[in-house]
């Protein structure tokens, strides 16, 4: 009979393998659901293994633990039923929960060891990991809560980036102070002031999380959510070092590297560095006020847009956050079906940062049952755009702004864009004449070939569908 | 001068950790897991980045392991247990909502012929 410890480690080993397979199966939509089942199995094994371990060392409080599980499940279930347009804020909220859990476990461990005067358990390496765990955990907690609030458009949370003088200097100062306190703790973990220093680090991390997110605008949310994702994973890794638990380290590292890769992809898609996203709110707000030059839009009727599209061979639809806000994806599906019925090829051009989180548009369009073969990445579709008869822009703005290619003074200069301006005709659905989230005028809208369709995306696309359907009858 | 000295096994066991503390080994595991993570995640289809993030949300709720160890500790004062229980609650929320919503989203991704009825 093997020892309980061996059993625990074996369960953890299988669990780790299943977590890796789970992510591996996400490489293809065909196998992705297997990935979820494998992840669930891994998690169940992890919990079973841990329970076996704590039972072998005389665990207690099982009824309380069961209650916490039940309560968590009761809150988690409705959170999984939110409309898909609310997925970005749900994701941010769950990063907050993840950060809080890591922070609380770190706090509990520190005070437990401190109360026991456990010098061996508070070895420098462990205290370093503890400090990393609580800093990452608590700053992810408040930062993600704030991000979720911004995404949910909670009224008392400012949507536009909040900036003030010496913002970056004071943020870095706070961060340095937290690090200094952490270093003092590492050197003297059992000093009488240690709990105070620990509490101060928690407080500073909570404040730092807020300060990190208030200067971030909506267009940068995909990057920020990815970074917070990485932090939540890394705090689990730190917890693994504190508890000497290899399962925590591996699963946390998988999550951390996923967040990091997504952040890198998002940053590349905006031609910005991490540093610039996190600390670069200044330039943005300045141009938002400077770009006030009035130009004339050329608008058109939905009816003639329908006629032009019905005659086209290739129509490329560029969706953006505006489509999500208006919940227009189902109407878009109607237009897609009607055009296909007429023999028009319809493709969707998906920019990596369209929407408020990585992959946001794909999920919304999949919800509307648009086959994923027609959702095409930016790099692939750009070659086809010169042959496109019509580009229909639905609530996207910066991702189709040609200024990113040509105007060196534009804040989005260098950002890879969908070459909508290379198509023969462009129709752009836009809610109002105000500039987009980044506060920049979009040159695309003033081209000769561009016609604006002003109005709510859902009603404009709906009308488009009616016109297309009506014309079929003559 | 910071000395990275390993605590004795007994000390860690007494504090509720699992197994022998070997932080060099732990660092190796971390390094390898990060490499595997990078390689696996780079192959994830861009179509699925939103479900990927909700799946990794659920995976990062592995913090439940630490929360369980803290909550079930028999010698810990009540407030420590309470912190652990709140952490279990938070992690379980993520596990349940993360896996459920990932599956909900993935069910929606259909190929051409499957959509055409």
Interface residues (C-beta under 8 A of the other chain):
Chain A: X5 X8 X9 X16 X19 X20 X22 X23 X24 X26 X27 X28 X29 X30 X32 X33 X35 X36 X39 X40 X42 X43 X46 X47 X50 X51 X53 X54 X55 X57 X58 X59 X60 X61 X62 X64 X65 X67 X68 X69 X71 X72 X73 X75 X76 X77 X79 X80 X82 X84 X87 X90 X91 X94 X95 X97 X98 X100 X101 X102 X104 X105 X107 X108 X109 X111 X112 X113 X115 X116 X118 X120 X121 X123 X124 X125 X126 X186 X187 X225 X226 X229 X232 X233 X235 X236 X237 X239 X240 X241 X242 X243 X244 X245 X246 X247 X248 X249 X250 X251 X252 X253 X254 X255 X256 X257 X258 X259 X260 X261 X262 X265 X350 X352 X357 X358 X359 X360 X362 X363 X366 X367 X369 X370 X371 X372 X373 X374 X375 X377
Chain B: X2 X3 X4 X5 X6 X7 X8 X11 X12 X13 X14 X15 X16 X17 X18 X19 X20 X21 X22 X23 X26 X29 X30 X33 X34 X36 X37 X38 X40 X41 X42 X43 X44 X45 X46 X47 X48 X49 X50 X51 X52 X53 X54 X55 X56 X57 X58 X59 X60 X61 X62 X63 X64 X65 X66 X67 X68 X69 X70 X71 X72 X73 X74 X76 X77 X79 X80 X81 X83 X84 X85 X86 X87 X88 X89 X90 X91 X92 X93 X94 X95 X96 X97 X98 X99 X100 X101 X102 X103 X104 X105 X106 X107 X108 X109 X110 X111 X112 X114 X115
